[in-house]
Amino acid sequence: MKRGLGLAFVMLAIVGGACVVWWNSVRDPSSDPAADRAAVSGSEAPSSAPPPTLASPRIERRERDEPEKVVDRRIRGQVLDAQSNPVGGAVVRELGVPSPAATATTDDEGRFVLVPTVMQSAGLIVSATGFGDTVLEAYSVRPELKIWLDRGWVISGTVRDSVSQKRLVAVPVRASPTR
């Protein structure tokens, strides 16, 4: 036990000595109380030089002259009908992202610019009055798109049990034209 305690004191003395050496290398000599006493007694003139500054970590950009590169994530495109006529007023919306999803509306030329909310969404859905919805899977979404819509209608609603009026889930629904 005595040997361990003696070893601890030796280590403490070494660390303390190292701290004293470090302190003497970084401290401002003008703040030394002995130097202040000498200046008061007139044996040494006080220094008018500014105190030395401590070195601070230096942070550098790797490429100083080159501006940071900004990734353009915008998706541009044009929505057209089957005859390649522009579809104005179509809504292009992100799929598979938390709400609110990014949306864009086409102009009279069918053009849109969409800024996605995330780097990679699950895809896009395009809706327009008089056309069926078109879904683009994520792998087919590119920075420049041409999207063709087919004429049709979207039917939406809730299927309910005729007696209990409870909502039914995963019920197939088929619509066909009447003549």
KEKOLMAR-986624 format. One line per 10 residues: number of its first residue (from 1); their letters; for each residue x, y, z of C-alpha. Coordinates in Angstrom, 1 decimal, decimal comma. Layout:
NUM) A) X:Y:Z | ...
***
This chain:
1) MKRGLGLAFV) 0,0:0,0:0,0 | 2,8:2,4:0,9 | 4,5:1,7:-2,4 | 1,4:2,5:-4,4 | 0,9:5,7:-2,4 | 4,5:6,7:-3,1 | 4,1:6,0:-6,8 | 1,0:8,2:-6,9 | 2,9:11,1:-5,3 | 5,8:10,7:-7,8
11) MLAIVGGACV) 3,3:10,8:-10,7 | 1,5:13,8:-9,2 | 4,9:15,6:-9,0 | 5,7:14,8:-12,7 | 2,3:16,0:-13,9 | 2,5:19,1:-11,7 | 6,0:19,9:-13,1 | 4,8:19,5:-16,6 | 1,9:21,9:-15,9 | 4,4:24,5:-14,5
21) VWWNSVRDPS) 6,6:24,3:-17,5 | 3,6:24,7:-19,8 | 2,2:27,6:-17,8 | 5,6:29,4:-18,0 | 5,7:28,9:-21,8 | 2,2:30,4:-22,4 | 1,7:33,1:-19,8 | 2,2:36,8:-20,3 | 5,5:37,9:-18,6 | 4,0:41,3:-17,9
31) SDPAADRAAV) 1,4:39,7:-15,6 | 4,2:38,2:-13,4 | 3,9:39,6:-9,9 | 7,7:39,6:-9,5 | 7,9:41,8:-12,7 | 5,3:44,1:-11,2 | 7,3:44,5:-8,0 | 10,5:45,2:-10,0 | 8,7:47,8:-12,1 | 7,4:49,5:-8,9
41) SGSEAPSSAP) 10,9:49,5:-7,4 | 12,2:51,1:-10,5 | 14,8:48,5:-11,4 | 13,0:47,7:-14,7 | 10,9:49,9:-16,9 | 7,4:48,6:-17,6 | 6,8:47,3:-21,1 | 4,5:49,1:-23,5 | 4,3:46,2:-25,9 | 0,9:44,4:-26,1
51) PPTLASPRIE) 0,7:41,1:-24,4 | 1,4:38,1:-26,6 | -1,7:36,3:-27,8 | -2,2:32,6:-27,5 | -2,4:30,6:-30,7 | -5,9:29,5:-31,6 | -6,8:26,6:-33,8 | -6,7:27,5:-37,5 | -9,7:26,5:-39,6 | -9,3:26,6:-43,3
61) RRERDEPEKV) -11,5:25,6:-46,2 | -9,9:23,0:-48,5 | -10,5:25,0:-51,6 | -10,3:28,7:-50,6 | -11,0:30,2:-54,1 | -13,8:27,8:-55,1 | -17,4:28,6:-54,0 | -19,3:25,9:-52,2 | -21,2:23,7:-54,7 | -24,9:23,8:-54,3
71) VDRRIRGQVL) -26,8:20,8:-55,4 | -29,8:21,7:-57,6 | -32,6:19,3:-56,5 | -35,3:21,0:-58,6 | -37,4:18,8:-60,9 | -38,5:20,5:-64,1 | -40,8:19,1:-66,5 | -43,8:19,4:-68,9 | -47,2:17,7:-68,6 | -48,8:16,8:-72,0
81) DAQSNPVGGA) -51,9:14,9:-73,1 | -51,8:11,9:-75,5 | -51,5:14,2:-78,5 | -48,6:16,1:-77,0 | -50,6:19,2:-76,2 | -49,6:21,0:-73,0 | -51,9:20,5:-70,0 | -52,1:23,7:-67,9 | -53,3:23,6:-64,3 | -52,1:20,0:-63,6
91) VVRELGVPSP) -50,8:19,4:-60,1 | -47,5:17,6:-59,6 | -47,0:16,3:-56,0 | -44,3:14,3:-54,2 | -45,2:10,8:-52,9 | -43,9:9,0:-49,9 | -42,7:12,0:-47,9 | -43,8:13,5:-44,6 | -46,5:16,2:-44,8 | -46,5:18,7:-46,3
101) AATATTDDEG) -45,4:17,3:-49,6 | -43,9:19,6:-52,2 | -46,4:20,5:-55,0 | -46,2:22,4:-58,2 | -48,9:23,5:-60,7 | -48,2:23,6:-64,4 | -48,5:26,8:-66,4 | -50,3:27,3:-69,7 | -47,4:25,5:-71,5 | -47,7:22,6:-69,1
111) RFVLVPTVMQ) -44,3:23,4:-67,5 | -43,6:23,0:-63,8 | -40,7:23,3:-61,4 | -40,9:21,2:-58,2 | -38,5:21,6:-55,3 | -38,6:18,3:-53,4 | -38,7:18,4:-49,6 | -36,3:15,4:-49,3 | -33,4:14,2:-51,4 | -35,2:11,0:-52,5
121) SAGLIVSATG) -38,9:10,7:-52,5 | -41,0:7,7:-53,4 | -42,1:9,3:-56,6 | -44,5:11,8:-58,1 | -48,2:11,9:-58,8 | -49,7:14,1:-61,5 | -53,4:15,1:-61,4 | -55,4:17,2:-63,8 | -59,2:17,6:-64,4 | -60,4:15,4:-67,2
131) FGDTVLEAYS) -57,3:13,1:-66,9 | -56,5:10,0:-64,9 | -53,8:10,4:-62,3 | -50,3:9,4:-63,4 | -47,8:8,0:-60,9 | -44,1:8,1:-61,5 | -42,0:5,7:-59,4 | -38,8:7,1:-57,8 | -36,5:5,4:-60,3 | -38,2:7,2:-63,2
141) VRPELKIWLD) -38,0:10,7:-61,7 | -35,2:12,8:-63,3 | -34,3:16,5:-63,2 | -36,0:17,0:-66,7 | -39,3:15,2:-67,3 | -42,0:14,9:-69,9 | -45,2:13,4:-68,5 | -48,1:12,3:-70,6 | -51,6:12,0:-69,2 | -54,4:9,8:-70,5
151) RGWVISGTVR) -58,0:11,1:-70,7 | -60,2:9,7:-67,9 | -61,6:10,5:-64,6 | -60,6:9,8:-61,0 | -63,2:8,3:-58,8 | -62,7:8,6:-55,1 | -64,8:7,9:-52,1 | -65,4:5,6:-49,1 | -66,9:2,1:-49,4 | -69,3:1,4:-46,5
161) DSVSQKRLVA) -71,3:-1,6:-45,3 | -74,9:-1,0:-46,4 | -76,3:-2,1:-43,0 | -73,9:-0,9:-40,3 | -72,4:2,0:-42,4 | -69,0:0,9:-41,2 | -66,1:1,8:-43,4 | -64,7:-1,1:-45,4 | -61,0:-1,4:-46,1 | -59,3:-3,1:-49,0
171) VPVRASPTR) -62,4:-3,7:-51,1 | -61,8:-3,8:-54,8 | -63,9:-1,4:-56,8 | -64,4:-1,5:-60,6 | -66,0:1,1:-62,8 | -67,1:0,6:-66,3 | -68,9:2,9:-68,8 | -72,6:2,6:-69,2 | -74,1:2,6:-72,7
***
